[in-house]
């Protein structure tokens, strides 16, 4: 990998540089993204600290854009957040886990109630079927069986 190619990579990654980091690159009060001239100028004189910042902003942007549900990008984003913002990440994680636990408990309770209602409904249906069978037996007229072998 040549130094020129390295510059190309940083040029591309600078498109994802967060605005709050612009002052670290000598850019003040700019409300819009860096243009190509600015990126080329920055790439020409990057420090190691700036390179690290560009990489982290790029990683953060990519993982935020592609992290959904429980996919790998989402897992990597959580790891990245825990690495660089352990206090905030820990607080957010604890808050969400507590909320999840409360919701989970409420759902478990609702499931139990639904199962009880389902069993009760099944017993009611069974009682009704039994009652209907009993009614049919009681209400059915007895038919006389003709005696076989006797001529009429």
HELIX and SHEET records of a PDB file:
HELIX    1   1 UNK A    3  UNK A   13  1                                  11    
HELIX    2   2 UNK A   14  UNK A   16  5                                   3    
HELIX    3   3 UNK A   19  UNK A   25  5                                   7    
HELIX    4   4 UNK A   36  UNK A   44  1                                   9    
HELIX    5   5 UNK A   48  UNK A   66  1                                  19    
HELIX    6   6 UNK A   72  UNK A   84  1                                  13    
HELIX    7   7 UNK A   86  UNK A  139  1                                  54    
END                                                                             
